[in-house]
Amino acid sequence: MRRRLDGLVFFLAAFLLPLPTEASAILLAVFLCMGVFLLVFRPRRALSHLDKKFLLATVMFSASSVAINLANGSLPEDFRWSSYPLYYLFVIPIVIGAVLVRDPLRQFVLGTRAALLVLAVWGLAEVAAGSLRPGFGANPANAAFSITFLAVVSRLNVGSAPTLLSNRHVFFYLGLIAVLITQTRALLPVFAAGLVIDILGLLRNKVSGRMPGNRRSIGIAAVALASCLAITSIIYPIYADRIGSTFGEIRHAVQNSDSTATNGLSIRFAQWRAAVSLIADNPLLGRGGAGISEEIVRHKPEGFSGDLTQFTFVHNFILDETIQRGLLGLAILAGYFGFCLFRIYRYGDASMKENVLLVIVLTFSFGLLHYLLVKDRHVILYALYFLLLTTANNGWRAPYNPKMTG
C-alpha cells in the first residue's frame, strides 16, 4: 500500500509547493521523519543510493557557513539567517524517506507541471477580476521566483508521463503567463533564454528532418499559438506600463546618479552603496544578518531621503551573502553552487544540461535585483533541486555517464 501511496504523496507535495498553503511542508515533513528514522536505524542502506560526493560537499558547505557565523560573533542572536545554509543538509532525509517512490524526480516534475497549469488559470481569473498585481497569496516577486523555478523544472524529461502532463514545454510557458501577471520584470530573461533554446531546437529538428508534420501536431501547435496570442492580448496592456516605467527608472538613474528620487531602481542603488560601505567594516567574515536594516540606514548615501527601514536585506544576493558571511562565505557559496550545477550538468541528460543553464540565468537575473537566499521557500527549492537531480543521476536511474562514482 505504501509503495502505491508514497508516490502520490510526493506528487502532491510538489503540486502544493508554489500554492499558498502549508500542506506541502507537512507532506515533506512526513518524508523527512521517515528519512531520519532510516538514517538512525539503517544508515548504510539509507545512504546507499545517494551521491556521496554531493553529500560530502553539502556537509562541508553547511558546516563551514555556520562556522563563519560563529567566528564573526553573530550566533546565537542571528540564528534565523545563519540557519539557511543548513536547509541543504536538512532536505537530505526527505529524499531518503522517499525510498518507496520509484522515481521521486519524476513525481516532483509531474507535480510542478500540474501546479503551473493551476497557477496560469488562477492568474487569468485574477486579471479578469481586475486584480492589479496578484501574488498568489504571497509577495508577487517571491511568488514569481518560485513559479519560474518550477517552470524550469517542468522542462525536465521524465519517463512514462501521463498524457496531460507529458514532456512538453507548454508548462514552461504557462509559468510565463503567471509570472507576467505578477509583473515581475527580473524573470523575463529566463523565459527569453528558454525561448531561444526552443527555437534553436526546432531549427535543429528541421535541418535533421525530424520536424513533426502530422495533422494532430499541426493542430496542437495552431491551438497553442492562438491561445498564446489571446492571452498576450489580455496581459499586455497591464504589463506595458510596467515595462515603460522600467526604462524610465534606468534612464533616470543613469542621467541623475546623485538624485534623491525613490523609485525601485534608485532605492536599490542606495542599498547597494550602503552595503559596500557596510561590507568594508568586516570584509572577510561579514557581520551576520541581525540588525541589517538599521546598519543599512546608517550607511546610506548622504542626501538620500527614501525609507530603507522596510527592507531586511539589500536586493542583491552577492551583497547579501557578503554582508552575512563576508568574502569567505561568498566564495564557499559560489563553490558549492558551482559544484552542484556542474555535477548535474556533467552527468545529466540533455534536458538536465539545458536546465542547469536556465537555473544559472534565473539565479543572476532575479538574485541581482531581489532577495534570493534569504527566503525559506527559495532556499528549499534550490536544496531540493540539487538533491533530487544529483541523486537521480546516481541512484534512481542508471548514470548517464557510466564513469560516475558515488
Secondary structure, DSSP 8 states (H G I E B T S, - for coil): -HHHHHHHHHHHHHHHTTSS-SHHHHHHHHHHHHHHHHHHH-HHHHTTTS-HHHHHHHHHHHHHHHHHHHHTT-TTTTHHHHTGGGHHHHTHHHHHHTTTSS-HHHHHHHHHHHHHHHHHHHHHHHHHTT-SS--TTS-HHHHHHHHHHHHHHTTS--TT--GGG-S-THHHHHHHHHHHHHT-GGGHHHHHHHHHHHHHHHHHHHHHT----SHHHHHHHHHHHHHHHHHHHHHHHHHHHHHHHHHHHHHHHHH-TT----SHHHHHHHHHHHHHHHHTTSTTT---STTHHHHHHHTS-TT--S--TT-SS-S-HHHHHHHHHHHHHHHHHHHHHHHHHHHHHHHS-HHHHHHHHHHHHHHHHHHTTS--TTSHHHHHHHHHHHHHHHHIIIIIS--SSTT---
